[in-house]
Amino acid sequence: MKAATLLAFALAAAPLTASANVITDWDDIAVKTIQPAGPVPPISVDLTFRASALVEIAMFNAVDCIEPKYQAYGMQVEPSPDTSQDAAAATAAANVLMKLVPNSNVKQQLADYLAKIPDGPAKDRGVKVGEDAAAKTIKMREKDGATARNAYRPITEPGKYAITATTVGYWATDAKPFVLKNVEQFRPGPPPDLKSDIWARDYNEIKEIGEKYSAKRTPQQTEIARLWLAAGPIAYNPWVRQIAIAKNMSVIDTARFMALVTIAEADALQSVYAAKWHYLFWRPMTAIRNGDIDGNDATERDPTWEPIDITPLHPEYPCAHCILSGAVTTVIQKVIGTNDIPEVLISTPTAPGVVHKATNLNAIADEIALARIYAGFHYRNSTEVGRAMGQKIGEYVVANTLQPM
């Protein structure tokens, strides 16, 4: 890893001096509702980015009709001046969350939040605007195909055993994206030929450094791998929120910023799942245990090789975390105009007690790509292709939705 791309490490988080607003408050609530601590998540991890996008779109449309500045997403909204933005955004987010996670305590959280807002016509109008925005957002996406039952057909021969674990993300092949024209729009070409030098390079790199008991991987590299084992909005939204707060964005600009990020996350994830199921490229654990059948003399088989953690239950190519990081960092760069950001603190549930600091978007994307190699999940070429794909998706999302009036 180049020194210029390393994230700094910290043991404790320094408090932000800027203030949060209703959008960042409810993004925090949304992420904790969508991905709470516990053994049984209320939403499958492959649908958490969709859920996050629905929350942010509802909040954006609610406040945008109060302070018209950008084009609404997917609906006509009537102007509603002299309306409480806080009441509107909180109500919009809560109503989406109550629909997605009915057994949560969001109803009480909304009541507590609204209780802090002075009573009066502005608050009442805000509640009504939020309810309307949430209902329209849910209705507009209720038939997008993302919640269709898993129809993946296992590859096998008659009578032959096949691994029976439920696959992840197969819905993406037929569902409707939020902004992209279709899931093939930015699909990359195929993975490397198994007889190529690139394949041999990537195979031997991950075989050495991505193995669970690797003596070549440093403790720092292992920490990076474990930090980014986390998936879903919980790995991205918290540090993205910190940028909005540090930049002192207005409510409407925060709403647009978070909506663009989460829409890009959702479309990037769907696009990568669709590409994965199109190419069906083998994971390192499969490839390395079968290194003697790939037709490449430079790849030696290891019959007991395994990665740092359980391999995600979908094909390898391209790298999903890399597409997500490419999309998210590109959206942020397009909105704020630079890759240099106020210092953010990154932590995830998969690396308790670990906090990384970052002041550059490219450094974050670099670390995420390396993390997937260190973890034994993705080949280097896959991380490079994935990141480039994500950047194209991020650029497209910013250019084609929530535009200034």
C-alpha positions in Angstrom: 0.0 0.0 0.0 1.4 3.4 -0.9 2.0 5.8 2.0 0.0 8.5 0.3 -3.1 6.4 0.3 -3.0 5.2 3.8 -5.7 6.2 6.2 -4.6 7.5 9.6 -5.5 5.5 12.7 -7.0 6.7 15.9 -8.0 5.2 19.2 -10.6 7.8 20.1 -13.0 10.0 18.1 -12.8 13.8 18.4 -16.2 15.5 18.5 -17.4 17.4 15.4 -17.8 21.1 16.1 -20.5 21.7 13.4 -24.1 20.9 14.2 -26.2 18.1 12.8 -29.6 18.8 11.3 -32.9 16.9 10.8 -31.5 15.0 7.8 -28.4 13.7 9.5 -30.3 13.0 12.6 -32.8 10.8 10.7 -30.1 9.2 8.6 -28.5 8.0 11.8 -31.9 6.6 13.0 -32.5 5.0 9.6 -29.2 3.2 9.5 -29.6 1.9 13.1 -33.2 0.8 12.2 -32.3 -0.9 9.0 -29.1 -2.5 10.4 -29.6 -2.9 14.1 -27.3 -4.9 16.3 -28.6 -8.4 16.7 -28.6 -11.9 15.1 -31.6 -11.5 12.9 -31.6 -8.4 10.7 -35.0 -7.0 9.8 -33.9 -6.4 6.1 -31.6 -8.6 4.0 -28.2 -6.9 3.7 -28.6 -6.8 -0.1 -31.7 -4.6 0.2 -30.4 -2.2 2.9 -29.1 0.3 0.4 -32.5 0.4 -1.3 -34.1 1.0 2.1 -31.7 3.8 2.9 -32.4 5.4 -0.5 -36.1 5.3 0.1 -35.7 7.1 3.4 -33.5 9.8 1.9 -35.7 10.4 -1.2 -38.7 10.8 1.0 -36.9 13.4 3.2 -35.5 15.2 0.2 -38.9 15.5 -1.6 -40.5 16.7 1.7 -38.1 19.5 2.3 -37.7 20.4 -1.4 -41.3 21.5 -1.6 -40.8 23.8 1.4 -37.6 25.3 0.0 -37.8 24.7 -3.8 -34.3 24.5 -5.0 -33.9 21.2 -6.9 -36.1 19.0 -9.1 -38.1 16.5 -7.0 -37.4 12.8 -7.4 -40.1 10.8 -9.3 -43.1 12.9 -8.3 -44.9 16.2 -8.5 -44.8 18.1 -5.2 -46.9 21.1 -4.4 -45.0 24.1 -2.9 -45.6 24.3 0.8 -44.1 27.6 2.2 -44.2 28.4 5.9 -43.8 24.7 6.8 -41.5 23.1 9.3 -38.7 21.4 7.6 -37.8 19.4 10.7 -41.4 18.1 11.1 -41.6 17.3 7.4 -38.3 15.4 7.1 -38.6 13.5 10.3 -42.2 12.4 9.5 -41.1 11.4 6.0 -38.2 9.3 7.2 -40.2 7.7 10.0 -43.1 6.7 7.9 -40.9 5.0 5.3 -39.1 3.2 8.1 -42.3 2.1 9.8 -43.4 0.6 6.5 -40.0 -1.2 5.9 -39.4 -2.3 9.5 -42.8 -2.5 11.2 -41.6 -3.9 14.5 -39.1 -1.1 15.2 -39.5 1.7 17.8 -39.5 4.4 15.1 -43.0 5.6 15.9 -41.9 6.5 19.4 -38.7 8.1 18.1 -40.8 10.3 15.8 -43.1 11.3 18.6 -40.1 12.3 20.7 -38.6 14.3 17.9 -41.8 16.1 17.0 -42.3 17.0 20.7 -39.2 19.2 20.5 -40.7 21.2 17.6 -43.0 24.1 18.7 -46.7 23.4 18.0 -48.5 25.4 15.4 -49.6 25.5 11.8 -46.0 25.1 10.4 -45.5 21.9 12.4 -48.9 20.6 11.4 -48.2 21.3 7.7 -44.8 19.7 8.1 -46.3 16.4 9.4 -48.8 16.4 6.5 -46.0 17.0 3.9 -43.8 14.3 5.4 -46.6 11.7 5.4 -47.5 12.6 1.8 -43.8 12.3 0.6 -43.3 9.0 2.4 -46.5 7.5 0.9 -45.6 8.6 -2.6 -42.1 7.3 -2.3 -43.2 3.9 -1.1 -45.8 3.7 -3.8 -43.5 4.7 -6.6 -41.0 1.8 -5.7 -43.4 -0.9 -4.5 -43.3 -2.8 -7.8 -39.6 -2.2 -8.7 -38.9 -5.9 -8.4 -36.3 -5.7 -5.7 -38.3 -7.7 -3.2 -39.1 -10.6 -5.6 -38.4 -14.1 -4.3 -35.0 -15.6 -5.0 -35.2 -17.5 -8.3 -31.6 -18.4 -8.7 -31.2 -21.9 -10.2 -28.2 -23.8 -8.8 -25.7 -25.1 -11.3 -25.6 -28.9 -11.0 -26.0 -32.2 -12.8 -28.9 -34.6 -12.2 -28.4 -36.4 -8.9 -25.3 -34.4 -7.9 -25.0 -32.5 -4.6 -24.7 -28.7 -4.8 -24.1 -26.3 -1.9 -27.6 -25.3 -0.7 -26.9 -21.9 1.0 -29.3 -19.2 -0.2 -27.6 -16.9 -2.7 -27.6 -13.1 -2.3 -28.6 -10.4 -4.8 -30.1 -12.4 -7.6 -33.1 -10.0 -7.6 -30.9 -7.4 -9.1 -31.0 -9.0 -12.6 -34.6 -8.0 -13.1 -35.3 -5.1 -10.8 -35.7 -1.4 -11.8 -32.8 0.9 -10.8 -33.5 4.3 -9.2 -31.7 6.5 -11.9 -29.8 4.2 -14.3 -31.6 3.2 -17.5 -30.9 -0.4 -16.8 -28.5 -2.6 -14.9 -26.3 -3.3 -18.0 -25.7 0.4 -18.6 -22.2 0.4 -17.1 -21.5 -3.3 -17.1 -17.7 -3.9 -17.6 -16.2 -6.5 -19.9 -15.6 -10.1 -18.7 -13.0 -11.1 -16.1 -9.5 -12.0 -17.1 -8.9 -15.2 -19.1 -7.7 -18.0 -16.9 -4.6 -18.5 -19.0 -3.6 -14.8 -18.8 -0.7 -13.2 -16.9 -3.2 -11.0 -15.1 -5.1 -14.0 -13.8 -1.8 -15.6 -12.5 -0.8 -12.3 -10.9 -4.1 -11.9 -9.1 -4.4 -15.6 -8.1 -1.0 -15.7 -6.5 -1.3 -12.3 -4.8 -4.5 -13.2 -3.0 -3.4 -16.8 -2.4 -0.5 -15.4 -0.4 -1.9 -12.3 1.4 -5.7 -13.1 1.6 -5.4 -16.5 3.2 -6.9 -16.8 6.7 -3.6 -17.8 8.3 -1.3 -15.8 6.0 2.1 -15.0 7.5 2.6 -12.3 4.8 -0.3 -10.1 5.8 0.6 -7.6 8.4 -1.6 -6.8 11.5 -2.4 -3.5 10.0 -3.6 -5.1 6.8 -5.7 -7.6 8.8 -7.3 -4.7 10.6 -8.2 -3.0 7.3 -9.7 -6.3 6.1 -11.9 -6.7 9.2 -13.0 -3.0 9.2 -14.4 -3.4 5.7 -16.1 -6.8 6.3 -19.1 -4.6 7.2 -21.7 -4.3 4.4 -24.6 -2.0 3.9 -25.3 1.6 4.8 -23.7 1.1 8.2 -20.3 1.0 6.5 -20.8 4.2 4.5 -23.5 6.6 5.7 -22.0 7.5 9.1 -18.8 9.0 7.6 -20.7 10.5 4.7 -23.0 12.3 7.3 -19.9 13.7 8.9 -19.0 15.5 5.7 -22.4 17.2 5.5 -22.2 18.2 9.1 -18.6 19.5 8.8 -19.6 21.5 5.7 -22.5 23.1 7.6 -24.9 22.2 4.7 -28.4 23.6 4.9 -31.3 21.2 5.4 -32.2 21.1 1.7 -28.6 20.7 0.6 -28.0 18.0 3.2 -31.2 16.2 2.0 -30.0 16.4 -1.7 -26.5 15.3 -0.7 -27.6 12.2 1.2 -30.2 11.4 -1.4 -27.7 11.4 -4.2 -25.3 9.3 -2.2 -27.9 6.7 -1.2 -29.4 6.5 -4.7 -25.9 6.0 -6.1 -25.3 3.3 -3.5 -28.5 1.5 -4.4 -28.0 1.6 -8.2 -24.3 0.7 -7.8 -25.1 -2.4 -5.7 -27.9 -3.5 -8.1 -25.6 -3.1 -11.1 -22.8 -5.1 -9.5 -25.1 -7.9 -8.4 -26.4 -8.1 -12.0 -22.9 -8.2 -13.4 -21.9 -10.8 -10.9 -24.7 -13.1 -11.8 -24.1 -12.5 -15.5 -20.4 -13.5 -15.3 -20.6 -16.1 -12.5 -16.8 -15.8 -11.9 -15.4 -18.0 -9.2 -14.3 -16.8 -5.8 -10.7 -17.2 -4.6 -11.7 -20.0 -2.2 -13.1 -22.0 -5.2 -10.3 -21.0 -7.6 -7.4 -21.7 -5.3 -8.7 -25.1 -4.2 -9.0 -25.9 -7.9 -5.8 -24.3 -9.2 -4.8 -27.4 -11.0 -7.8 -27.2 -13.5 -7.6 -23.6 -14.7 -5.1 -24.3 -17.5 -2.5 -21.9 -16.1 0.8 -23.4 -15.1 1.6 -20.4 -12.9 -1.3 -21.2 -10.5 -0.6 -23.9 -7.9 -3.4 -25.5 -6.1 -3.8 -25.2 -2.3 -6.4 -27.8 -1.1 -7.0 -26.2 2.3 -7.0 -22.5 1.4 -9.7 -20.2 3.0 -10.2 -16.5 3.3 -10.2 -14.4 6.5 -14.0 -14.7 6.9 -17.1 -16.3 5.3 -17.1 -15.5 1.6 -20.2 -13.5 0.5 -22.8 -15.7 -1.2 -22.6 -14.3 -4.7 -20.1 -14.5 -7.5 -16.8 -12.6 -7.4 -16.6 -10.3 -10.4 -16.7 -7.3 -10.1 -15.9 -6.2 -6.5 -19.1 -4.8 -4.9 -17.4 -2.8 -2.1 -15.2 -1.2 -4.8 -18.2 -0.2 -6.9 -19.9 1.2 -3.9 -16.8 3.2 -2.8 -16.3 4.4 -6.4 -19.9 5.6 -6.6 -20.0 7.2 -3.1 -16.7 9.0 -3.4 -17.5 10.3 -6.9 -20.9 11.7 -5.8 -19.3 13.5 -2.9 -16.5 14.9 -5.1 -19.0 16.1 -7.6 -21.1 17.8 -4.9 -18.3 19.5 -2.9 -15.9 20.0 -5.8 -12.8 18.3 -4.3 -11.5 14.9 -3.2 -10.2 16.6 0.0 -12.7 16.4 2.8 -13.0 17.5 6.4 -11.5 14.8 8.6 -14.0 11.9 9.0 -13.8 9.0 11.5 -14.6 5.6 10.1 -15.6 2.6 12.3 -17.8 -0.4 11.7 -19.3 -3.3 13.8 -16.9 -5.8 12.2 -13.8 -4.3 13.8 -14.8 -3.2 17.4 -12.7 -0.5 18.9 -11.0 0.4 15.5 -11.3 3.9 14.2 -9.7 5.1 11.0 -9.3 8.8 10.1 -9.5 10.1 6.5 -9.2 13.5 4.8 -9.2 12.3 1.2 -11.8 10.4 -0.8 -9.3 8.6 -2.9 -7.6 7.3 0.2 -10.9 5.8 1.4 -11.6 4.1 -1.9 -8.0 2.8 -2.0 -8.3 1.3 1.4 -11.6 -0.4 0.6 -10.1 -2.0 -2.5 -7.1 -3.3 -0.6 -9.3 -4.5 2.2 -11.1 -6.9 -0.2 -7.8 -8.4 -1.3 -6.5 -8.7 2.2 -9.7 -10.5 3.2 -9.4 -13.0 0.5 -12.6 -12.1 -1.3 -11.5 -10.2 -4.5 -8.8 -10.3 -7.0 -6.9 -7.0 -7.8 -8.3 -6.7 -11.3 -11.8 -7.0 -9.9 -11.2 -4.2 -7.5 -9.9 -1.9 -10.2 -12.7 -2.7 -12.6 -15.3 -2.3 -9.8 -14.1 1.1 -8.7 -14.1 2.4 -12.3 -17.6 1.1 -12.8 -18.7 2.8 -9.5 -17.2 6.1 -10.6 -19.2 6.1 -13.8 -22.4 5.3 -11.9 -21.7 8.1 -9.4 -21.1 10.6 -12.2 -24.3 9.5 -14.0 -26.5 9.8 -10.9 -25.3 13.4 -10.1 -25.8 14.4 -13.7 -29.3 13.0 -14.1 -31.3 13.5 -10.9 -32.1 16.1 -8.2 -30.9 18.8 -10.5 -31.1 22.5 -9.6 -34.4 24.2 -10.5 
